[in-house]
Amino acid sequence: MFGLFKKTSELEKLQKQYEKLMADWHKLSTTNRAESDKKYAAAQSVLEKIDALKN
């Protein structure tokens, strides 16, 4: 109830984006290798941003 109006931090947004990209990557890995590689590269760039925010 108290978290109703809590804004998500930049770190939380990036983590959700990373999780979504990795799920998409996993789905595409069996059907479309080129698109899968693009999703993985995007996920890695998001992961670098997450690491930069943590440090």
N, CA, C and O of each residue as an XYZ file, in Angstrom:
220
protein
N       0.818     -1.182      0.000
C       0.000      0.000      0.000
C       0.866      1.251      0.000
O       0.574      2.206     -0.720
N       1.925      1.255      0.799
C       2.777      2.435      0.862
C       3.662      2.556     -0.374
O       4.158      3.641     -0.678
N       3.861      1.462     -1.080
C       4.656      1.487     -2.287
C       3.855      1.891     -3.518
O       4.366      1.861     -4.638
N       2.612      2.264     -3.308
C       1.731      2.592     -4.419
C       2.255      3.752     -5.245
O       2.187      3.716     -6.473
N       2.775      4.776     -4.594
C       3.239      5.955     -5.296
C       4.760      6.030     -5.404
O       5.313      7.061     -5.787
N       5.414      4.953     -5.071
C       6.871      4.912     -5.137
C       7.309      4.856     -6.600
O       6.813      4.037     -7.375
N       8.220      5.714     -6.959
C       8.741      5.704     -8.326
C       9.850      4.669     -8.419
O      10.607      4.456     -7.472
N       9.930      4.034     -9.573
C      10.994      3.056     -9.763
C      12.293      3.789    -10.079
O      12.308      4.790    -10.796
N      13.344      3.280     -9.542
C      14.649      3.897     -9.767
C      15.166      3.524    -11.158
O      14.640      2.626    -11.814
N      16.184      4.221    -11.578
C      16.796      3.950    -12.876
C      17.366      2.532    -12.907
O      17.297      1.848    -13.929
N      17.924      2.104    -11.790
C      18.483      0.753    -11.701
C      17.391     -0.302    -11.882
O      17.588     -1.280    -12.603
N      16.251     -0.110    -11.237
C      15.153     -1.071    -11.361
C      14.625     -1.122    -12.788
O      14.299     -2.198    -13.289
N      14.538      0.028    -13.444
C      14.076      0.074    -14.835
C      15.032     -0.697    -15.736
O      14.604     -1.458    -16.604
N      16.325     -0.494    -15.525
C      17.317     -1.184    -16.340
C      17.294     -2.693    -16.097
O      17.477     -3.478    -17.028
N      17.071     -3.095    -14.848
C      17.030     -4.521    -14.546
C      15.832     -5.190    -15.220
O      15.948     -6.304    -15.731
N      14.683     -4.515    -15.222
C      13.510     -5.070    -15.898
C      13.741     -5.147    -17.400
O      13.354     -6.123    -18.042
N      14.373     -4.118    -17.962
C      14.679     -4.109    -19.388
C      15.640     -5.246    -19.724
O      15.478     -5.913    -20.746
N      16.634     -5.469    -18.877
C      17.599     -6.547    -19.081
C      16.906     -7.911    -19.045
O      17.174     -8.771    -19.884
N      16.025     -8.099    -18.080
C      15.312     -9.373    -17.967
C      14.448     -9.632    -19.196
O      14.376    -10.763    -19.676
N      13.795     -8.596    -19.705
C      12.959     -8.741    -20.892
C      13.808     -9.081    -22.115
O      13.444     -9.953    -22.903
N      14.927     -8.400    -22.271
C      15.806     -8.683    -23.411
C      16.352    -10.105    -23.355
O      16.446    -10.779    -24.381
N      16.708    -10.557    -22.170
C      17.242    -11.911    -22.046
C      16.157    -12.960    -22.323
O      16.443    -14.012    -22.895
N      14.924    -12.678    -21.923
C      13.830    -13.605    -22.228
C      13.592    -13.661    -23.738
O      13.406    -14.738    -24.304
N      13.598    -12.496    -24.381
C      13.436    -12.452    -25.835
C      14.589    -13.182    -26.523
O      14.378    -13.915    -27.490
N      15.796    -12.978    -26.026
C      16.974    -13.637    -26.584
C      16.814    -15.159    -26.518
O      17.114    -15.871    -27.476
N      16.340    -15.635    -25.377
C      16.190    -17.076    -25.199
C      15.145    -17.646    -26.163
O      15.345    -18.718    -26.734
N      14.039    -16.935    -26.342
C      13.001    -17.398    -27.268
C      13.521    -17.438    -28.703
O      13.267    -18.391    -29.440
N      14.248    -16.399    -29.086
C      14.725    -16.311    -30.464
C      15.914    -17.226    -30.754
O      16.217    -17.494    -31.917
N      16.581    -17.701    -29.722
C      17.805    -18.484    -29.932
C      17.550    -19.768    -30.715
O      18.472    -20.308    -31.327
N      16.332    -20.258    -30.705
C      16.055    -21.501    -31.423
C      15.511    -21.264    -32.829
O      15.525    -22.172    -33.661
N      15.031    -20.050    -33.097
C      14.393    -19.818    -34.387
C      15.148    -18.862    -35.295
O      15.283    -19.122    -36.491
N      15.644    -17.759    -34.744
C      16.267    -16.741    -35.583
C      17.564    -16.292    -34.925
O      17.561    -15.464    -34.014
N      18.650    -16.839    -35.390
C      19.942    -16.608    -34.751
C      20.406    -15.149    -34.861
O      20.991    -14.624    -33.913
N      20.158    -14.489    -35.991
C      20.600    -13.105    -36.183
C      19.869    -12.161    -35.215
O      20.492    -11.308    -34.583
N      18.560    -12.320    -35.109
C      17.801    -11.481    -34.172
C      18.179    -11.804    -32.733
O      18.215    -10.918    -31.879
N      18.456    -13.064    -32.472
C      18.879    -13.484    -31.140
C      20.175    -12.785    -30.745
O      20.315    -12.323    -29.613
N      21.115    -12.708    -31.673
C      22.394    -12.048    -31.403
C      22.200    -10.552    -31.144
O      22.894     -9.972    -30.309
N      21.261     -9.930    -31.854
C      20.980     -8.505    -31.641
C      20.406     -8.271    -30.239
O      20.786     -7.318    -29.559
N      19.495     -9.143    -29.815
C      18.905     -9.016    -28.473
C      19.969     -9.212    -27.402
O      19.974     -8.520    -26.384
N      20.869    -10.161    -27.639
C      21.924    -10.421    -26.662
C      22.869     -9.230    -26.552
O      23.296     -8.873    -25.454
N      23.194     -8.616    -27.682
C      24.066     -7.439    -27.674
C      23.398     -6.279    -26.948
O      24.052     -5.550    -26.201
N      22.105     -6.108    -27.164
C      21.372     -5.046    -26.474
C      21.336     -5.318    -24.968
O      21.475     -4.399    -24.161
N      21.149     -6.575    -24.602
C      21.124     -6.936    -23.184
C      22.484     -6.676    -22.537
O      22.550     -6.236    -21.389
N      23.550     -6.941    -23.257
C      24.880     -6.701    -22.705
C      25.143     -5.212    -22.494
O      25.793     -4.828    -21.521
N      24.641     -4.375    -23.401
C      24.827     -2.933    -23.212
C      24.032     -2.437    -22.011
O      24.490     -1.552    -21.288
N      22.845     -2.999    -21.791
C      22.056     -2.640    -20.609
C      22.776     -3.111    -19.351
O      22.787     -2.408    -18.341
N      23.371     -4.288    -19.408
C      24.107     -4.812    -18.259
C      25.293     -3.917    -17.912
O      25.595     -3.724    -16.735
N      25.963     -3.373    -18.914
C      27.071     -2.450    -18.661
C      26.571     -1.180    -17.965
O      27.249     -0.641    -17.090
N      25.388     -0.708    -18.354
C      24.816      0.475    -17.707
C      24.478      0.170    -16.249
O      24.684      1.005    -15.368
N      23.958     -1.035    -16.005
C      23.623     -1.457    -14.634
C      24.904     -1.479    -13.786
O      24.919     -0.970    -12.665
N      25.965     -2.064    -14.324
C      27.231     -2.123    -13.592
C      27.780     -0.717    -13.308
O      28.331     -0.468    -12.236
N      27.628      0.189    -14.264
C      28.097      1.557    -14.071
C      27.310      2.250    -12.962
O      27.884      3.006    -12.179
N      26.015      2.004    -12.888
C      25.203      2.616    -11.838
C      25.527      2.042    -10.462
O      25.488      2.760     -9.463
N      25.843      0.755    -10.411
C      26.155      0.137     -9.134
C      27.489      0.619     -8.574
O      27.682      0.633     -7.358
N      28.389      1.005     -9.429
C      29.720      1.448     -8.962
C      29.801      2.907     -8.809
O      30.848      3.430     -8.426
